[in-house]
Amino acid sequence: MDCSEDGCSSEAAFRLHVPWGDDRVVCAGHARVESQKEGVVAKPLDAADERLPDGAA
Ligand SMILES: [Zn+2]
């Protein structure tokens, strides 16, 4: 599964829970950026062997 961000073809590794919108799946890099926003929670996909990015809420 690819990252849902436009123009990004990295492998999705996290599911973002966005209070004001739909959940989406993103790569580790985008999870790091999006999780800086208040209320957004990034959780590793079940199949992914990845840790939360540093600084993730
Ligand atoms: Zn991405």
N, CA, C, O and the ligand as a Tripos MOL2 file, in Angstrom:
@<TRIPOS>MOLECULE
protein
  229   227    58     0     0
PROTEIN
NO_CHARGES

@<TRIPOS>ATOM
      1 N           0.8460   -1.1890    0.0000 N.3       1 MET1
      2 CA          0.0000    0.0000    0.0000 C.3       1 MET1
      3 C           0.8850    1.2450    0.0000 C.2       1 MET1
      4 O           1.8300    1.3470    0.7820 O.2       1 MET1
      5 N           0.5700    2.1800   -0.8800 N.am      2 ASP2
      6 CA          1.3690    3.3920   -0.9590 C.3       2 ASP2
      7 C           0.8160    4.4890   -0.0540 C.2       2 ASP2
      8 O          -0.3540    4.4780    0.3300 O.2       2 ASP2
      9 N           1.6870    5.4250    0.2720 N.am      3 CYS3
     10 CA          1.3090    6.6260    1.0130 C.3       3 CYS3
     11 C           0.1990    7.3640    0.2650 C.2       3 CYS3
     12 O           0.2130    7.4370   -0.9640 O.2       3 CYS3
     13 N          -0.7560    7.9070    1.0110 N.am      4 SER4
     14 CA         -1.9010    8.5700    0.3750 C.3       4 SER4
     15 C          -1.6340   10.0350    0.0390 C.2       4 SER4
     16 O          -2.4750   10.6930   -0.5730 O.2       4 SER4
     17 N          -0.4680   10.5480    0.4360 N.am      5 GLU5
     18 CA         -0.1640   11.9470    0.1210 C.3       5 GLU5
     19 C           0.1100   12.1010   -1.3710 C.2       5 GLU5
     20 O           0.7240   11.2310   -1.9890 O.2       5 GLU5
     21 N          -0.3520   13.2180   -1.9470 N.am      6 ASP6
     22 CA         -0.1410   13.4680   -3.3660 C.3       6 ASP6
     23 C           1.3470   13.4720   -3.6940 C.2       6 ASP6
     24 O           2.1490   14.0970   -3.0010 O.2       6 ASP6
     25 N           1.6940   12.7760   -4.7460 N.am      7 GLY7
     26 CA          3.0700   12.8030   -5.2210 C.3       7 GLY7
     27 C           4.0300   11.9510   -4.4330 C.2       7 GLY7
     28 O           5.2330   11.9820   -4.6930 O.2       7 GLY7
     29 N           3.5360   11.1890   -3.4760 N.am      8 CYS8
     30 CA          4.4050   10.3550   -2.6520 C.3       8 CYS8
     31 C           4.1240    8.8930   -2.9610 C.2       8 CYS8
     32 O           2.9840    8.4380   -2.8710 O.2       8 CYS8
     33 N           5.1590    8.1690   -3.3210 N.am      9 SER9
     34 CA          4.9720    6.7580   -3.6610 C.3       9 SER9
     35 C           5.6740    5.8460   -2.6620 C.2       9 SER9
     36 O           5.9130    4.6700   -2.9380 O.2       9 SER9
     37 N           5.9990    6.4040   -1.5000 N.am     10 SER10
     38 CA          6.6270    5.5850   -0.4680 C.3      10 SER10
     39 C           5.6260    4.5840    0.1120 C.2      10 SER10
     40 O           4.4140    4.7910    0.0510 O.2      10 SER10
     41 N           6.1430    3.5240    0.6610 N.am     11 GLU11
     42 CA          5.2980    2.5130    1.2830 C.3      11 GLU11
     43 C           4.6350    3.0960    2.5330 C.2      11 GLU11
     44 O           5.3030    3.6730    3.3900 O.2      11 GLU11
     45 N           3.3230    2.9370    2.6210 N.am     12 ALA12
     46 CA          2.6120    3.4220    3.8050 C.3      12 ALA12
     47 C           2.9660    2.5600    5.0080 C.2      12 ALA12
     48 O           2.9870    1.3320    4.9230 O.2      12 ALA12
     49 N           3.2400    3.2150    6.1200 N.am     13 ALA13
     50 CA          3.6370    2.4940    7.3280 C.3      13 ALA13
     51 C           2.7950    2.8720    8.5410 C.2      13 ALA13
     52 O           2.8450    2.2070    9.5750 O.2      13 ALA13
     53 N           2.0190    3.9510    8.4020 N.am     14 PHE14
     54 CA          1.2410    4.4320    9.5420 C.3      14 PHE14
     55 C          -0.1710    4.7770    9.1150 C.2      14 PHE14
     56 O          -0.4170    5.1620    7.9720 O.2      14 PHE14
     57 N          -1.0870    4.6330   10.0460 N.am     15 ARG15
     58 CA         -2.4470    5.1160    9.8400 C.3      15 ARG15
     59 C          -2.6200    6.3790   10.6730 C.2      15 ARG15
     60 O          -2.3730    6.3860   11.8790 O.2      15 ARG15
     61 N          -3.0480    7.4430   10.0080 N.am     16 LEU16
     62 CA         -3.2910    8.7040   10.7090 C.3      16 LEU16
     63 C          -4.7560    8.7970   11.0970 C.2      16 LEU16
     64 O          -5.6490    8.6210   10.2690 O.2      16 LEU16
     65 N          -4.9820    9.0770   12.3720 N.am     17 HIS17
     66 CA         -6.3390    9.3430   12.8380 C.3      17 HIS17
     67 C          -6.4920   10.8510   12.9090 C.2      17 HIS17
     68 O          -5.8890   11.5100   13.7550 O.2      17 HIS17
     69 N          -7.3080   11.3900   12.0080 N.am     18 VAL18
     70 CA         -7.4700   12.8330   11.8770 C.3      18 VAL18
     71 C          -8.8530   13.2220   12.3940 C.2      18 VAL18
     72 O          -9.8650   12.8280   11.8140 O.2      18 VAL18
     73 N          -8.9030   13.9990   13.4920 N.am     19 PRO19
     74 CA        -10.1950   14.3150   14.1160 C.3      19 PRO19
     75 C         -11.1640   15.0310   13.1800 C.2      19 PRO19
     76 O         -12.3790   14.8670   13.2950 O.2      19 PRO19
     77 N         -10.6300   15.8220   12.2580 N.am     20 TRP20
     78 CA        -11.4930   16.6330   11.3950 C.3      20 TRP20
     79 C         -11.6710   16.0310   10.0010 C.2      20 TRP20
     80 O         -12.2540   16.6670    9.1230 O.2      20 TRP20
     81 N         -11.1780   14.8190    9.7930 N.am     21 GLY21
     82 CA        -11.2910   14.2230    8.4640 C.3      21 GLY21
     83 C         -11.1900   12.7130    8.5290 C.2      21 GLY21
     84 O         -11.2160   12.1060    9.6000 O.2      21 GLY21
     85 N         -11.0740   12.1290    7.3490 N.am     22 ASP22
     86 CA        -10.9760   10.6750    7.2690 C.3      22 ASP22
     87 C          -9.5870   10.2010    7.6830 C.2      22 ASP22
     88 O          -8.5950   10.9130    7.5290 O.2      22 ASP22
     89 N          -9.5450    8.9990    8.2030 N.am     23 ASP23
     90 CA         -8.2510    8.3630    8.4430 C.3      23 ASP23
     91 C          -7.5480    8.1420    7.1150 C.2      23 ASP23
     92 O          -8.1970    7.9070    6.0960 O.2      23 ASP23
     93 N          -6.2190    8.2170    7.1260 N.am     24 ARG24
     94 CA         -5.4940    7.8550    5.9310 C.3      24 ARG24
     95 C          -4.2070    7.1580    6.2910 C.2      24 ARG24
     96 O          -3.7340    7.2370    7.4250 O.2      24 ARG24
     97 N          -3.6470    6.4770    5.3180 N.am     25 VAL25
     98 CA         -2.4000    5.7740    5.5500 C.3      25 VAL25
     99 C          -1.2750    6.5190    4.8520 C.2      25 VAL25
    100 O          -1.4150    6.9460    3.7060 O.2      25 VAL25
    101 N          -0.1720    6.6700    5.5450 N.am     26 VAL26
    102 CA          0.9430    7.4530    5.0280 C.3      26 VAL26
    103 C           2.2660    6.7550    5.3550 C.2      26 VAL26
    104 O           2.3370    5.8540    6.1910 O.2      26 VAL26
    105 N           3.2950    7.2080    4.6660 N.am     27 CYS27
    106 CA          4.6390    6.7010    4.9370 C.3      27 CYS27
    107 C           5.1660    7.2910    6.2520 C.2      27 CYS27
    108 O           4.5480    8.1780    6.8410 O.2      27 CYS27
    109 N           6.2960    6.7890    6.6860 N.am     28 ALA28
    110 CA          6.8630    7.2490    7.9560 C.3      28 ALA28
    111 C           7.1650    8.7460    7.9250 C.2      28 ALA28
    112 O           6.9510    9.4420    8.9180 O.2      28 ALA28
    113 N           7.6570    9.2410    6.7990 N.am     29 GLY29
    114 CA          7.9910   10.6560    6.6870 C.3      29 GLY29
    115 C           6.7740   11.5440    6.8220 C.2      29 GLY29
    116 O           6.8030   12.5440    7.5400 O.2      29 GLY29
    117 N           5.7060   11.1840    6.1350 N.am     30 HIS30
    118 CA          4.4910   11.9800    6.2320 C.3      30 HIS30
    119 C           3.8300   11.8120    7.5980 C.2      30 HIS30
    120 O           3.2210   12.7530    8.1060 O.2      30 HIS30
    121 N           3.9390   10.6460    8.1900 N.am     31 ALA31
    122 CA          3.3900   10.4510    9.5380 C.3      31 ALA31
    123 C           4.0760   11.3880   10.5130 C.2      31 ALA31
    124 O           3.4370   11.9510   11.4020 O.2      31 ALA31
    125 N           5.3750   11.5530   10.3440 N.am     32 ARG32
    126 CA          6.1220   12.4390   11.2170 C.3      32 ARG32
    127 C           5.6180   13.8770   11.0840 C.2      32 ARG32
    128 O           5.4200   14.5680   12.0840 O.2      32 ARG32
    129 N           5.4120   14.3190    9.8450 N.am     33 VAL33
    130 CA          4.9500   15.6880    9.6070 C.3      33 VAL33
    131 C           3.5260   15.8780   10.1160 C.2      33 VAL33
    132 O           3.2340   16.8360   10.8320 O.2      33 VAL33
    133 N           2.6430   14.9560    9.7380 N.am     34 GLU34
    134 CA          1.2280   15.1250   10.0780 C.3      34 GLU34
    135 C           0.9860   15.0040   11.5770 C.2      34 GLU34
    136 O           0.0750   15.6350   12.1130 O.2      34 GLU34
    137 N           1.7880   14.2060   12.2470 N.am     35 SER35
    138 CA          1.5560   14.0050   13.6810 C.3      35 SER35
    139 C           1.9730   15.2170   14.5050 C.2      35 SER35
    140 O           1.7370   15.2650   15.7130 O.2      35 SER35
    141 N           2.5990   16.2020   13.8440 N.am     36 GLN36
    142 CA          2.9010   17.4570   14.5410 C.3      36 GLN36
    143 C           1.6420   18.2790   14.7570 C.2      36 GLN36
    144 O           1.6030   19.1410   15.6350 O.2      36 GLN36
    145 N           0.6120   18.0160   13.9610 N.am     37 LYS37
    146 CA         -0.6210   18.7880   14.0640 C.3      37 LYS37
    147 C          -1.4180   18.3250   15.2700 C.2      37 LYS37
    148 O          -1.5160   17.1310   15.5540 O.2      37 LYS37
    149 N          -1.9800   19.2880   15.9650 N.am     38 GLU38
    150 CA         -2.7040   18.9670   17.1830 C.3      38 GLU38
    151 C          -3.8880   18.0510   16.8950 C.2      38 GLU38
    152 O          -4.6950   18.3170   16.0030 O.2      38 GLU38
    153 N          -3.9770   16.9910   17.6480 N.am     39 GLY39
    154 CA         -5.0980   16.0780   17.5360 C.3      39 GLY39
    155 C          -4.8690   14.9040   16.6120 C.2      39 GLY39
    156 O          -5.6040   13.9180   16.6660 O.2      39 GLY39
    157 N          -3.8480   14.9950   15.7550 N.am     40 VAL40
    158 CA         -3.5680   13.9020   14.8290 C.3      40 VAL40
    159 C          -2.7310   12.8370   15.5330 C.2      40 VAL40
    160 O          -1.7270   13.1370   16.1790 O.2      40 VAL40
    161 N          -3.1660   11.5980   15.3930 N.am     41 VAL41
    162 CA         -2.4370   10.4900   15.9900 C.3      41 VAL41
    163 C          -1.9960    9.5330   14.8910 C.2      41 VAL41
    164 O          -2.8010    9.1050   14.0630 O.2      41 VAL41
    165 N          -0.7110    9.2050   14.8940 N.am     42 ALA42
    166 CA         -0.1790    8.2390   13.9250 C.3      42 ALA42
    167 C           0.0520    6.9100   14.6210 C.2      42 ALA42
    168 O           0.7400    6.8370   15.6390 O.2      42 ALA42
    169 N          -0.5290    5.8670   14.0600 N.am     43 LYS43
    170 CA         -0.3280    4.5380   14.6180 C.3      43 LYS43
    171 C           0.2580    3.6350   13.5480 C.2      43 LYS43
    172 O          -0.1480    3.7000   12.3870 O.2      43 LYS43
    173 N           1.2080    2.7950   13.9260 N.am     44 PRO44
    174 CA          1.7870    1.8810   12.9450 C.3      44 PRO44
    175 C           0.7280    0.9400   12.3820 C.2      44 PRO44
    176 O          -0.1490    0.4660   13.1050 O.2      44 PRO44
    177 N           0.8220    0.6810   11.0960 N.am     45 LEU45
    178 CA         -0.0460   -0.3330   10.5060 C.3      45 LEU45
    179 C           0.3150   -1.6910   11.0980 C.2      45 LEU45
    180 O           1.4670   -1.9460   11.4470 O.2      45 LEU45
    181 N          -0.6690   -2.5390   11.2040 N.am     46 ASP46
    182 CA         -0.4440   -3.8370   11.8400 C.3      46 ASP46
    183 C           0.6770   -4.6180   11.1960 C.2      46 ASP46
    184 O           1.4460   -5.3000   11.8740 O.2      46 ASP46
    185 N           0.7660   -4.5170    9.8910 N.am     47 ALA47
    186 CA          1.7390   -5.3260    9.1730 C.3      47 ALA47
    187 C           3.1210   -4.6950    9.1490 C.2      47 ALA47
    188 O           4.1000   -5.3370    8.7690 O.2      47 ALA47
    189 N           3.1950   -3.4360    9.5560 N.am     48 ALA48
    190 CA          4.4620   -2.7260    9.4410 C.3      48 ALA48
    191 C           5.3470   -2.9770   10.6550 C.2      48 ALA48
    192 O           4.8880   -2.9510   11.7970 O.2      48 ALA48
    193 N           6.5800   -3.2120   10.3900 N.am     49 ASP49
    194 CA          7.5450   -3.3920   11.4630 C.3      49 ASP49
    195 C           8.2950   -2.0890   11.6590 C.2      49 ASP49
    196 O           9.5080   -2.0130   11.4640 O.2      49 ASP49
    197 N           7.5540   -1.0750   12.0450 N.am     50 GLU50
    198 CA          8.1340    0.2690   12.1770 C.3      50 GLU50
    199 C           7.7470    0.8280   13.5310 C.2      50 GLU50
    200 O           6.7020    0.4960   14.0910 O.2      50 GLU50
    201 N           8.6030    1.6720   14.0330 N.am     51 ARG51
    202 CA          8.2660    2.3590   15.2710 C.3      51 ARG51
    203 C           7.7040    3.7440   14.9310 C.2      51 ARG51
    204 O           7.8930    4.2550   13.8270 O.2      51 ARG51
    205 N           7.0130    4.3300   15.9000 N.am     52 LEU52
    206 CA          6.5500    5.6990   15.7000 C.3      52 LEU52
    207 C           7.7400    6.6120   15.4530 C.2      52 LEU52
    208 O           8.7940    6.4420   16.0670 O.2      52 LEU52
    209 N           7.5790    7.5780   14.5590 N.am     53 PRO53
    210 CA          8.6790    8.5230   14.3350 C.3      53 PRO53
    211 C           8.9680    9.3130   15.6090 C.2      53 PRO53
    212 O           8.0780    9.5500   16.4260 O.2      53 PRO53
    213 N          10.2050    9.7060   15.7590 N.am     54 ASP54
    214 CA         10.5690   10.5020   16.9240 C.3      54 ASP54
    215 C           9.7130   11.7540   16.9840 C.2      54 ASP54
    216 O           9.5190   12.4190   15.9660 O.2      54 ASP54
    217 N           9.2110   12.0790   18.1340 N.am     55 GLY55
    218 CA          8.4320   13.2850   18.2870 C.3      55 GLY55
    219 C           6.9540   13.1090   18.0150 C.2      55 GLY55
    220 O           6.1890   14.0620   18.1650 O.2      55 GLY55
    221 N           6.5300   11.9330   17.6240 N.am     56 ALA56
    222 CA          5.1150   11.6960   17.3850 C.3      56 ALA56
    223 C           4.3480   11.7830   18.6940 C.2      56 ALA56
    224 O           4.8060   11.3070   19.7330 O.2      56 ALA56
    225 N           3.1920   12.3870   18.6290 N.am     57 ALA57
    226 CA          2.3910   12.5510   19.8420 C.3      57 ALA57
    227 C           1.7830   11.2070   20.2410 C.2      57 ALA57
    228 O           1.0700   11.1240   21.2400 O.2      57 ALA57
    229 ZN          4.4410    9.9280    2.0650 Zn       58 ZN58
@<TRIPOS>BOND
     1     1     2 1
     2     2     3 1
     3     3     4 2
     4     3     5 am
     5     5     6 1
     6     6     7 1
     7     7     8 2
     8     7     9 am
     9     9    10 1
    10    10    11 1
    11    11    12 2
    12    11    13 am
    13    13    14 1
    14    14    15 1
    15    15    16 2
    16    15    17 am
    17    17    18 1
    18    18    19 1
    19    19    20 2
    20    19    21 am
    21    21    22 1
    22    22    23 1
    23    23    24 2
    24    23    25 am
    25    25    26 1
    26    26    27 1
    27    27    28 2
    28    27    29 am
    29    29    30 1
    30    30    31 1
    31    31    32 2
    32    31    33 am
    33    33    34 1
    34    34    35 1
    35    35    36 2
    36    35    37 am
    37    37    38 1
    38    38    39 1
    39    39    40 2
    40    39    41 am
    41    41    42 1
    42    42    43 1
    43    43    44 2
    44    43    45 am
    45    45    46 1
    46    46    47 1
    47    47    48 2
    48    47    49 am
    49    49    50 1
    50    50    51 1
    51    51    52 2
    52    51    53 am
    53    53    54 1
    54    54    55 1
    55    55    56 2
    56    55    57 am
    57    57    58 1
    58    58    59 1
    59    59    60 2
    60    59    61 am
    61    61    62 1
    62    62    63 1
    63    63    64 2
    64    63    65 am
    65    65    66 1
    66    66    67 1
    67    67    68 2
    68    67    69 am
    69    69    70 1
    70    70    71 1
    71    71    72 2
    72    71    73 am
    73    73    74 1
    74    74    75 1
    75    75    76 2
    76    75    77 am
    77    77    78 1
    78    78    79 1
    79    79    80 2
    80    79    81 am
    81    81    82 1
    82    82    83 1
    83    83    84 2
    84    83    85 am
    85    85    86 1
    86    86    87 1
    87    87    88 2
    88    87    89 am
    89    89    90 1
    90    90    91 1
    91    91    92 2
    92    91    93 am
    93    93    94 1
    94    94    95 1
    95    95    96 2
    96    95    97 am
    97    97    98 1
    98    98    99 1
    99    99   100 2
   100    99   101 am
   101   101   102 1
   102   102   103 1
   103   103   104 2
   104   103   105 am
   105   105   106 1
   106   106   107 1
   107   107   108 2
   108   107   109 am
   109   109   110 1
   110   110   111 1
   111   111   112 2
   112   111   113 am
   113   113   114 1
   114   114   115 1
   115   115   116 2
   116   115   117 am
   117   117   118 1
   118   118   119 1
   119   119   120 2
   120   119   121 am
   121   121   122 1
   122   122   123 1
   123   123   124 2
   124   123   125 am
   125   125   126 1
   126   126   127 1
   127   127   128 2
   128   127   129 am
   129   129   130 1
   130   130   131 1
   131   131   132 2
   132   131   133 am
   133   133   134 1
   134   134   135 1
   135   135   136 2
   136   135   137 am
   137   137   138 1
   138   138   139 1
   139   139   140 2
   140   139   141 am
   141   141   142 1
   142   142   143 1
   143   143   144 2
   144   143   145 am
   145   145   146 1
   146   146   147 1
   147   147   148 2
   148   147   149 am
   149   149   150 1
   150   150   151 1
   151   151   152 2
   152   151   153 am
   153   153   154 1
   154   154   155 1
   155   155   156 2
   156   155   157 am
   157   157   158 1
   158   158   159 1
   159   159   160 2
   160   159   161 am
   161   161   162 1
   162   162   163 1
   163   163   164 2
   164   163   165 am
   165   165   166 1
   166   166   167 1
   167   167   168 2
   168   167   169 am
   169   169   170 1
   170   170   171 1
   171   171   172 2
   172   171   173 am
   173   173   174 1
   174   174   175 1
   175   175   176 2
   176   175   177 am
   177   177   178 1
   178   178   179 1
   179   179   180 2
   180   179   181 am
   181   181   182 1
   182   182   183 1
   183   183   184 2
   184   183   185 am
   185   185   186 1
   186   186   187 1
   187   187   188 2
   188   187   189 am
   189   189   190 1
   190   190   191 1
   191   191   192 2
   192   191   193 am
   193   193   194 1
   194   194   195 1
   195   195   196 2
   196   195   197 am
   197   197   198 1
   198   198   199 1
   199   199   200 2
   200   199   201 am
   201   201   202 1
   202   202   203 1
   203   203   204 2
   204   203   205 am
   205   205   206 1
   206   206   207 1
   207   207   208 2
   208   207   209 am
   209   209   210 1
   210   210   211 1
   211   211   212 2
   212   211   213 am
   213   213   214 1
   214   214   215 1
   215   215   216 2
   216   215   217 am
   217   217   218 1
   218   218   219 1
   219   219   220 2
   220   219   221 am
   221   221   222 1
   222   222   223 1
   223   223   224 2
   224   223   225 am
   225   225   226 1
   226   226   227 1
   227   227   228 2
@<TRIPOS>SUBSTRUCTURE
     1 MET1         2 RESIDUE 1 A MET
     2 ASP2         6 RESIDUE 1 A ASP
     3 CYS3        10 RESIDUE 1 A CYS
     4 SER4        14 RESIDUE 1 A SER
     5 GLU5        18 RESIDUE 1 A GLU
     6 ASP6        22 RESIDUE 1 A ASP
     7 GLY7        26 RESIDUE 1 A GLY
     8 CYS8        30 RESIDUE 1 A CYS
     9 SER9        34 RESIDUE 1 A SER
    10 SER10       38 RESIDUE 1 A SER
    11 GLU11       42 RESIDUE 1 A GLU
    12 ALA12       46 RESIDUE 1 A ALA
    13 ALA13       50 RESIDUE 1 A ALA
    14 PHE14       54 RESIDUE 1 A PHE
    15 ARG15       58 RESIDUE 1 A ARG
    16 LEU16       62 RESIDUE 1 A LEU
    17 HIS17       66 RESIDUE 1 A HIS
    18 VAL18       70 RESIDUE 1 A VAL
    19 PRO19       74 RESIDUE 1 A PRO
    20 TRP20       78 RESIDUE 1 A TRP
    21 GLY21       82 RESIDUE 1 A GLY
    22 ASP22       86 RESIDUE 1 A ASP
    23 ASP23       90 RESIDUE 1 A ASP
    24 ARG24       94 RESIDUE 1 A ARG
    25 VAL25       98 RESIDUE 1 A VAL
    26 VAL26      102 RESIDUE 1 A VAL
    27 CYS27      106 RESIDUE 1 A CYS
    28 ALA28      110 RESIDUE 1 A ALA
    29 GLY29      114 RESIDUE 1 A GLY
    30 HIS30      118 RESIDUE 1 A HIS
    31 ALA31      122 RESIDUE 1 A ALA
    32 ARG32      126 RESIDUE 1 A ARG
    33 VAL33      130 RESIDUE 1 A VAL
    34 GLU34      134 RESIDUE 1 A GLU
    35 SER35      138 RESIDUE 1 A SER
    36 GLN36      142 RESIDUE 1 A GLN
    37 LYS37      146 RESIDUE 1 A LYS
    38 GLU38      150 RESIDUE 1 A GLU
    39 GLY39      154 RESIDUE 1 A GLY
    40 VAL40      158 RESIDUE 1 A VAL
    41 VAL41      162 RESIDUE 1 A VAL
    42 ALA42      166 RESIDUE 1 A ALA
    43 LYS43      170 RESIDUE 1 A LYS
    44 PRO44      174 RESIDUE 1 A PRO
    45 LEU45      178 RESIDUE 1 A LEU
    46 ASP46      182 RESIDUE 1 A ASP
    47 ALA47      186 RESIDUE 1 A ALA
    48 ALA48      190 RESIDUE 1 A ALA
    49 ASP49      194 RESIDUE 1 A ASP
    50 GLU50      198 RESIDUE 1 A GLU
    51 ARG51      202 RESIDUE 1 A ARG
    52 LEU52      206 RESIDUE 1 A LEU
    53 PRO53      210 RESIDUE 1 A PRO
    54 ASP54      214 RESIDUE 1 A ASP
    55 GLY55      218 RESIDUE 1 A GLY
    56 ALA56      222 RESIDUE 1 A ALA
    57 ALA57      226 RESIDUE 1 A ALA
    58 ZN58       229 GROUP 0 **** ****
